[in-house]
Amino acid sequence: MVWAERLTVAWLRLQSRGLLVLGNRRAALARFDRLLAMVPHDRHALASRAHVLAELGEPDAAIAAQRLLLQAHPDDAAALF
């Protein structure tokens, strides 16, 4: 990954966290989606996406997102929660 991509990834992570702090879950979800398009197995983005979907009342999408996390990181016990 070149420096410009790394900077974009860092910026998306920062934006997503800030949006969550502000309570703007839909916008944070969009940032997680963009981040995952660049880094498909990003543990934090996968876990956060599943959590946000559950908070938004989208259980089927949250379960699917959690499954992606478990597939990407099967040995990560934290992915089970």
Secondary structure, DSSP 4 states (H G I P E B T S, - for coil): --HHHHHHHHHHHHHHHHHHHTT-HHHHHHHHHHHHHHSTT-HHHHHHHHHHHHHTT-HHHHHHHHHHHHHH-TT-GGGG-
